[in-house]
């Protein structure tokens, strides 16, 4: 199974989700292909935001080596799931999604996690607590996703 997480710039939310799910699959010995991308081309080739990396590192989650890329139509053929972090990116992805693409497009928190929110908030313009909250939401949702696919 192949999973793609998508946010706007691919430096905060989606690479965090990628790293969280990667850590969970490693510890649970589940074989998944996991990637992340952004709908915009702002940060192509850049590492995740330092604040995302620091918050993840405090929880033992490694984001080293991740590089931002832009999502493309081919991703809908290459992945089984495309998980949008928020409604705006979901709408952009819906416009990009080819009719014959195999990927299921999902608003991630609308389907998985604690259901306290249906969108992963963008922590970019906030303080450190925003990055911690994003991790809380994504750890819950990724754990829920992993539990469901293992059944």
N, C-alpha and C positions, 0 to 999 in steps of 0.2 A: 504494500500500500504506500502511496506517495501523497504527502500533505504539504500544502503551500500556505503560509500565513502572509497576509498583505495589509499594510497600512499605507500612509501617504508617502513618507520619505525613506522607509526601510532603515531607520537608524534607532528607533525607540521600541515601539510596540511589537512589530512583526519579528525583528531579530530576537527580542526577549522571548516571545512565544516559541520561536524555533529552538532557542537554547533550553528553555524549560522542558519542552516536549522531548528534546534530545536527551536531556538528563534523566527524565522519567523512563524513557525507553531503554536506556543503558542500564539503569538500576533494576528494571523489571525484565530485562533480556527479551525485549520485543523488537522485531526487525521492521523498521519503517524508514522510508526516505523522507527527510524533512528539509524544507527550504523556506526562505522568506523573500519578499520583494516589496516594492513600493509602486503605487500608481503614478507617482511623479518621478521625474528624472533629476531631482535636486541634488542627490547625494551619491550618485552612481560611483562605485569603487571605494567609498569611504567606510570606515569602521563604524560600529554602533556608537551612539552617544556615550561619552565617558560616564555620565550619571547612570545610564542604564547598566553599563558594564560594572560599575562600582556596586550598585544595589544588588545585582545578580551575584557578584563575587562574594558578597557578605553572606549569601545563602548557599555558597558552594557551587554556583552555576557558572560555567565557563562560556564566555561569549567571544573569546579570542579567535581571530582568523575569519570572522564573519565579515562580509563585504556587501554593501548595498547594491541592489540591481533593480531594474524596472521590470514590472510584470509585462508579459506579452501574450498574444493570442495562443501561441504554442503551449503555454503553460496549461491551458484548458484541455489540451490533448495529452500532456505529459503527466499530469497529476490527477489523483482520484478526488481529492478535496481541495478547494480553494477557500480559505477561511478569511473573511473580511473582518477587520478590527472595529469598523464603525459603519454607519449607514451611508455616509458620503462615499467612502471607498467601495462599499457594496454596490452603490449605484453606478460608479465608474466601471467597476468590474462587470456589472450586468451589461453595460453598453459594449464592452470589449469582448464578452463571451461569445464565441461562435456557436451557432445553433447545433452543430454536430460535435462539439467538444464533449469529452467524457466526464470532466470534473464536475462535481456537485459544488455549487457556490452556496456558502453558508455564512450568515452573520454569526460569528463564532460564539459570543456570549448569549445570543438569543437561543442557541441550541444547547450549549454546554456550560457547566459551572453552577454557581450558587443562585443565579437568576436575580441577584440584587441590582443588576444593570444589564442592558442588552448591547452596550457598546463599551469597548476598552477606551477610556479617556486618553487623550494625547497629553503626556506629561511634559512635553518639550519646553513650554513657556512657564512651567510652574517650578516649584521647589522639589527638594529631594523626596519629600513624602509622597509626591505624585508617582515617582518611580517605584516606590515601595508598594503603593496601592495597585499599580499596574501588575506588579509581580504577584500580589495576593490574588487578583482576579485571574491571571493567566495560570497560576499554579492550580487553582481550583478547576478551571475549565479544561486544562490539559489533562489533569488527573481523571476528570469525568469522561473525557473523550477516550482516553486509554482504557478505562474500565469498560466502557461500552463496546469498544472494538474487540476486546479480549473475550467477551461473552459469546 
